[in-house]
Amino acid sequence: QVQLVESGGGLVQAGGSLRLSCAASGRTFSSYAMGWFRQAPGKGLEIVAAISWSGSATYYADSAKGRFIISGDNAKNTVSLQMNSLKPEDTAVYYCAADPILYHTAVTDRNQYRYWGRGTQVTVSS
């Protein structure tokens, strides 16, 4: 079993930055693909970014390209999402997720992820 805990969310003005972190505990973390998802009020869950366990493969949603950076530190059992040039439409609850199966890829299918954190709120004011 793997437990994931997100942190780093908060209130920021448009154009600002936030860095989200996801700390994993439990079973060995180093062979998991990781992803960040978000759910805005009244909308469905969508992928933001994903990374393979080695870090060699990454994926970014179009909304995140050029603004967000996903990175992992297997030694520290953490994955981070650096979010720059934030927009009001980035307001959402952000979740991290772990997949122990397709760990060699940047997994985009939310149904593939086995473990999920409880989320952290990001609010961007205009």
C-alpha positions as CSV (number, residue, x, y, z in Angstrom):
1,Q,0.0,0.0,0.0
2,V,1.2,3.5,-0.8
3,Q,0.0,6.7,0.9
4,L,0.2,10.0,-0.9
5,V,0.0,13.4,0.7
6,E,-0.1,16.6,-1.3
7,S,1.1,20.0,-0.1
8,G,1.9,23.4,-1.4
9,G,-1.6,24.6,-2.4
10,G,-3.0,28.0,-1.6
11,L,-4.2,31.3,-2.8
12,V,-2.1,33.2,-5.4
13,Q,-2.7,36.1,-7.8
14,A,-2.8,35.6,-11.5
15,G,0.7,35.5,-12.9
16,G,2.1,34.0,-9.7
17,S,3.7,30.7,-9.0
18,L,3.1,27.7,-6.7
19,R,5.0,24.5,-6.1
20,L,3.0,21.5,-5.2
21,S,4.7,18.5,-3.6
22,C,3.5,14.9,-3.2
23,A,5.1,12.8,-0.5
24,A,4.8,9.0,-0.7
25,S,5.1,6.5,2.1
26,G,4.4,2.9,2.5
27,R,5.7,0.4,-0.1
28,T,8.8,1.1,-2.2
29,F,8.2,4.3,-4.2
30,S,10.9,4.1,-6.8
31,S,9.0,2.1,-9.4
32,Y,5.9,4.1,-9.8
33,A,4.7,6.3,-12.5
34,M,3.3,9.5,-11.1
35,G,0.7,12.0,-12.2
36,W,-0.9,15.2,-11.2
37,F,-4.6,15.7,-11.9
38,R,-7.0,18.5,-11.0
39,Q,-10.7,19.0,-10.6
40,A,-12.2,22.5,-11.0
41,P,-15.6,23.3,-9.5
42,G,-18.4,21.8,-11.5
43,K,-15.9,20.0,-13.9
44,G,-14.5,16.6,-14.2
45,L,-11.1,15.3,-13.2
46,E,-8.4,16.0,-15.8
47,I,-4.8,15.2,-16.1
48,V,-2.3,18.0,-15.7
49,A,1.1,16.3,-16.0
50,A,2.7,12.8,-15.6
51,I,6.2,11.4,-15.3
52,S,7.7,8.0,-15.5
53,W,9.7,6.6,-12.5
54,S,13.0,7.3,-14.2
55,G,12.0,10.8,-15.2
56,S,12.8,10.1,-18.8
57,A,9.2,10.4,-20.0
58,T,6.9,13.3,-19.2
59,Y,3.5,14.4,-20.3
60,Y,1.8,17.7,-20.1
61,A,-1.8,18.7,-20.9
62,D,-2.0,21.5,-23.4
63,S,-3.2,23.8,-20.5
64,A,0.1,23.1,-18.7
65,K,2.6,23.2,-21.5
66,G,5.2,25.9,-21.1
67,R,4.0,26.9,-17.6
68,F,4.1,23.8,-15.4
69,I,7.1,21.4,-14.7
70,I,6.7,18.0,-13.2
71,S,9.7,16.4,-11.5
72,G,10.4,13.5,-9.2
73,D,12.9,12.6,-6.6
74,N,12.9,8.9,-5.9
75,A,15.4,9.2,-3.1
76,K,13.1,11.5,-1.2
77,N,9.9,9.7,-2.4
78,T,8.4,12.9,-3.7
79,V,7.0,14.3,-6.9
80,S,6.6,18.0,-7.5
81,L,4.6,20.2,-9.8
82,Q,6.1,23.7,-10.3
83,M,3.3,26.0,-11.6
84,N,4.2,29.3,-13.1
85,S,2.2,32.1,-14.8
86,L,-0.9,30.9,-13.0
87,K,-4.3,31.8,-14.4
88,P,-7.7,31.9,-12.7
89,E,-8.7,28.9,-14.8
90,D,-6.0,26.9,-13.0
91,T,-8.2,27.1,-9.8
92,A,-8.9,23.5,-8.8
93,V,-8.2,20.8,-6.3
94,Y,-4.9,19.1,-7.4
95,Y,-4.4,15.4,-6.8
96,C,-1.3,13.3,-7.2
97,A,-1.5,9.7,-8.1
98,A,0.8,6.7,-8.4
99,D,0.7,3.7,-10.8
100,P,2.9,0.7,-10.0
101,I,2.3,-1.1,-13.3
102,L,3.2,1.2,-16.2
103,Y,6.1,2.8,-14.3
104,H,8.2,3.1,-17.4
105,T,5.8,5.6,-19.0
106,A,4.1,8.8,-18.3
107,V,0.7,7.5,-17.7
108,T,-2.2,9.7,-18.8
109,D,-5.2,7.4,-18.1
110,R,-6.6,8.2,-14.7
111,N,-8.1,4.7,-14.5
112,Q,-4.6,3.2,-14.6
113,Y,-3.6,4.9,-11.3
114,R,-4.0,2.8,-8.2
115,Y,-3.1,5.2,-5.5
116,W,-4.4,8.7,-4.9
117,G,-3.8,11.5,-2.5
118,R,-6.6,13.6,-0.9
119,G,-5.8,16.7,-2.9
120,T,-4.7,20.3,-2.2
121,Q,-6.6,23.4,-3.1
122,V,-5.2,25.9,-5.6
123,T,-7.0,29.2,-6.0
124,V,-5.8,31.8,-8.5
125,S,-7.4,35.2,-8.1
126,S,-7.7,37.6,-11.0
